[in-house]
Structures are given as C-alpha cells and as structure tokens.
Amino acid sequence: MISVIVAIILVMGGVGKQMKIFGENSLEFSAVGVSMTEEAISSIQVATAFGVQDHLTSKYDDQMRETSRLNFRSKAALSLMITAMMCILNLQYGLTFWQGGVFLSHGNISAVASARKIFATIDRISPIDSETGSGDKLDRFGRKVTFDSVRLVYPSGPGVAVFNDVSLTIPSGKTTVILGPSGSGKSSLPGLIESLNLRWLRSQMSLIGQDSVLFKTTIYNNIAHDLLKGASKHAINESTDSLVEKAARIANAYDFISGLPQGYDTVVGESGNLLSSSLKQRMAIAKALLRAPWVLLLDEATSALDSESEWTVQLALDRVAASRTMIAICHRLSTIQNADLIYVLDRGRVAEKGRHGELIARKGKDWELVELQRLGSNGREAEREQ
C-alpha cells in the first residue's frame, strides 16, 4: 500500500511539474498574441498605410500555433498522469489477486480457511425462509400462543442461554406484558413462534418499536404505506382514504393531523424529523392498524417519550388493545398497570406471573422494577426543578 502511494506521488510530482511549465509558456505566448492584436487595432491606419497587414497576421498566427502546441502538450501530460495512476491502482489489484493465488497454491492455511468461510457464508441457506409455502395457515388467528420449556442460545454466544426452560402462555384477545431488566431476553421472545407459515404469520402481526420508521414523503403516504391486500377482508367496502382516516382516529392522531396547514399532505421530512416523537409513534400505530393484525407486538414503544407524550400514545394503545391480542415488551408503569397478564423474566427464566396488583403485593421482581422506575422519574424531576 505504501509503495502504491509513493508511486502515485512520484507520477503526480513529475508530470505535474511538466504541466506547470507547459501552462506557463502557453500563457506567455498567448499574452504576446493579445498584445500584438491590441497594437495592430490601435494603429490600424498606420499598418494599412504601410501594407503590413499580412506580416502582422502571420506573426499573430505563429504565436497562436505555439500556444495551441503547448496547450496540447499540457493536456497530453494530464492524460498521461491519469493513465499512469489508473495503471498503478489496477496493478495493485492484480498483484493482490496474484499473491492470493500463490498463497492458495502453496496451501497457506489462513488463506484457504478465509476463502472457505466466505464461500460457506455465501452458500448458507437460512433456516428461516419467508418465501417457502411450508407451515400451517390458520383460518383465524384466535388461538393462544404457548411457549413450552423453551431454551434459546445465540450462535455468537453458545455458552450463554438467553432462555433456559421458559414456559408461558399468551391468551387470545388480551394484553400480555413481558417485563424484565436489560439483557433478560424479553425482546427475543416474539421471534420464537414456529410451525406456522412465516409469510402468513407476519401478515397477521404488526410491530411497533421504539423508533418509528418514516419515509420522506407525506403523512398520508406514510400511514398507507403498509396497507396490504389482506387488510381488505376486514373492510371490503372502504376506500384507502377512509381506512387511513379511521386508523388515524383510533391512533389519536386525527385531530393533530387535521390541524396542520396541509393536513395529510404534510411532508414529514427525513426520517420524520419534522414531527414530534409522540406524533411519530401515533403514526406508527395507525400504520400497524391498516394491516388489520390479529396480534400487535410492542417493543418498548413508549420508552423514548416524555410523560405527556407517553400518556397520549398510551391512550391510543388502550383503544387498539380492546379488539386484539397485544404482546407488550416494556417497563413503563403506564403499560404495565393496565395489562391483563404480566410475565417477569430474570436470568433466562420466568420469575413471576400475574396481574400488576398481585405482583406489587408480593414485592418481588415486578415491584423492584417499578420502584427503580419511580426513583429514576423522581430524580429527573428534581434535576429539572433545580
């Protein structure tokens, strides 16, 4: 790499010096030609009287021919420099491939092993194929979801079990909260549903995460972006406009959007940076509702919001939860206290199960997490007052 840099510097320095000389000489001849033209025009009567027009024209042509010759040499030097630099770079690539071939031909272990890993990655077939037609497709997603003695280990850390003998049941049509400290594996739980057709399963679910993904287009296009053909089976006679408006009302975003000067035609900016965090989350809820999902997955959906914005978004989530199964992975008190069922995960196991009031009365893991949250909120309020 250093030799390539040195070669490029030498080429640029040598050829650049010649280009400078050609350029300076060209400017000198051009300046002489311009001076001759000015003198001839200013004394045109004298030149005509003595009949030296052809002589002056010949001298001017000589100056311009020399200028053109030097300009050509300067451009030729530039072309030579670019060609030499491209040759050096491509020779570098060629030398790299040649050296790699030498390593392979001599059975160099590291090179062979690296190549084997690369080709193994390219040829690897993912065990999760969303294009396959295998798996069950249910007539209606109305069943409970059961995890029975689940053990989860990631390939990057085979010695650490994320889940170790986890068993839990998520009832249909209820709000179930998965609670736990950071690193307890709660965010890994929704990805473990097997035996069903993956494409069909994804069409029955919607995910609302902590960071809403919005495109640089209008509010209307962002909400209607995920409108699937499958959603029409729940609203056959409704237009897209009607579906978007209904979703915005349920998501508690209709009044705010209608109050904007351009309404639903308002452009949200890059990644939605022209909107508040609260409105972005409410738009994410509206997008999710357009898919008419049977199951709604919330992954820390309100964790990045302040108290006022969280309250507004939580109102929208409470409306949504009334008609479908909702699995909420969170730690916020506003979501926990209204849940039908709470599972508390700790160190890869289910530590507690029950409703919020029951768990608080036991003063277990749920009580500890809630108290930590309250202490953190009180500390932030004290800092703001100061």
Residue pairs with C-beta under 8 A, 6 or more apart in sequence:
1 92
4 88
4 89
4 92
7 88
8 85
8 88
11 81
11 84
11 85
11 88
12 81
12 85
15 77
15 78
15 80
15 81
15 84
16 81
18 73
18 77
19 74
19 77
19 78
19 81
22 70
22 71
22 73
22 74
22 77
23 70
23 74
25 70
26 67
26 70
26 71
26 74
29 63
29 64
29 66
29 67
29 70
30 63
30 64
30 67
32 63
33 60
33 63
33 64
33 67
36 56
36 59
36 60
36 63
37 60
40 47
40 56
40 60
47 53
47 56
100 111
103 110
103 111
104 111
104 112
104 115
128 198
129 198
130 198
130 199
130 202
131 199
132 197
132 198
133 197
134 197
135 195
135 196
135 197
135 198
135 200
135 201
136 195
136 196
136 197
137 196
137 197
137 200
138 196
138 200
140 294
141 204
141 294
141 295
141 325
142 172
142 173
142 294
143 172
144 169
144 170
144 171
144 172
145 169
145 170
145 193
145 295
145 325
145 327
146 168
146 169
146 170
147 166
147 167
147 168
147 169
147 189
147 192
148 167
149 165
149 166
149 167
150 163
150 165
150 166
150 167
150 192
151 161
151 163
151 164
151 165
151 166
152 161
152 162
152 163
152 166
152 185
152 188
152 192
153 160
153 161
153 162
154 160
154 162
161 348
162 185
162 188
162 348
163 185
163 188
163 189
163 348
163 349
164 347
164 348
164 349
165 349
166 345
166 348
166 349
166 350
167 350
168 343
168 350
168 353
170 176
170 325
170 327
170 341
171 325
171 340
171 341
172 325
173 323
173 324
173 325
174 325
174 326
174 340
174 341
175 321
175 326
175 328
175 338
175 339
175 340
175 341
176 325
176 326
176 327
176 328
176 339
176 340
176 341
176 342
176 343
177 328
177 329
177 330
177 335
177 336
177 339
177 341
177 342
177 343
178 186
178 189
178 327
178 328
178 329
178 330
178 343
178 345
179 186
179 330
179 331
179 336
179 342
179 343
179 344
179 345
179 365
179 366
179 369
180 186
180 331
180 344
180 345
180 346
180 351
180 365
180 369
181 346
181 369
184 345
184 346
184 347
184 348
185 345
185 348
186 329
186 345
187 299
187 300
187 329
189 327
189 329
190 207
190 297
190 299
190 327
190 329
193 201
203 228
203 230
203 291
204 293
204 294
204 295
205 293
205 294
205 295
205 296
205 297
206 226
206 287
206 288
206 289
206 291
206 293
206 295
206 296
206 297
207 288
207 297
207 299
208 281
208 284
208 285
208 288
208 296
208 297
208 298
208 299
208 301
209 284
209 299
209 300
209 301
210 299
210 300
210 301
210 303
210 304
211 304
212 272
212 280
212 281
212 283
212 284
213 271
213 284
214 222
214 268
214 271
214 272
214 275
214 280
214 283
215 221
215 222
215 225
215 268
216 267
216 268
216 269
216 270
216 271
217 267
217 268
218 264
218 265
218 266
218 267
218 268
219 257
219 260
219 263
219 264
219 265
219 266
219 268
219 283
220 244
220 264
220 265
222 268
222 272
222 283
222 287
223 244
223 247
223 248
223 264
223 283
223 286
223 287
223 290
224 240
224 243
224 244
224 290
225 287
226 287
226 288
226 290
226 291
227 240
227 243
227 290
227 291
228 290
228 291
230 291
230 292
231 243
231 290
231 291
231 292
233 292
234 292
235 242
235 243
235 292
238 246
243 290
244 264
244 286
244 290
245 254
247 285
247 286
247 287
247 289
247 290
248 254
248 257
248 286
250 285
250 286
250 289
250 316
250 319
250 320
251 282
251 283
251 285
251 286
251 289
251 316
251 319
251 320
252 282
252 312
252 313
252 315
252 316
252 319
253 279
253 282
253 283
253 285
253 286
253 316
256 279
256 282
257 263
257 264
257 266
260 266
266 274
267 274
268 274
268 275
269 275
272 280
272 283
275 283
276 309
277 304
277 305
277 306
277 309
278 305
278 308
278 309
278 312
278 313
281 301
281 302
281 305
281 309
281 313
282 312
282 313
282 316
284 301
285 313
285 316
285 317
285 320
288 296
288 320
289 320
293 324
294 324
294 325
295 324
295 325
295 326
295 327
296 320
296 321
296 324
296 325
296 326
296 327
297 326
297 327
297 329
298 317
298 326
298 327
298 328
298 329
298 330
298 335
299 329
300 329
300 330
300 331
301 313
301 317
301 328
301 330
302 310
302 313
302 314
302 317
302 330
302 332
302 334
302 335
303 330
303 331
303 332
305 313
307 377
310 332
310 334
311 334
314 334
314 335
317 326
317 335
318 338
320 326
328 335
328 339
330 336
331 369
331 373
332 373
333 370
333 373
333 374
336 342
336 356
336 366
336 370
337 356
338 356
339 355
339 356
340 355
341 353
341 354
341 355
342 352
342 353
342 354
342 355
342 356
342 359
342 366
343 350
343 352
343 353
344 350
344 351
344 352
344 353
344 359
344 364
344 365
344 366
344 369
345 351
346 365
351 364
351 365
352 359
352 362
352 364
352 365
352 366
354 362
356 366
359 365
359 366
359 367
360 366
360 367
360 370
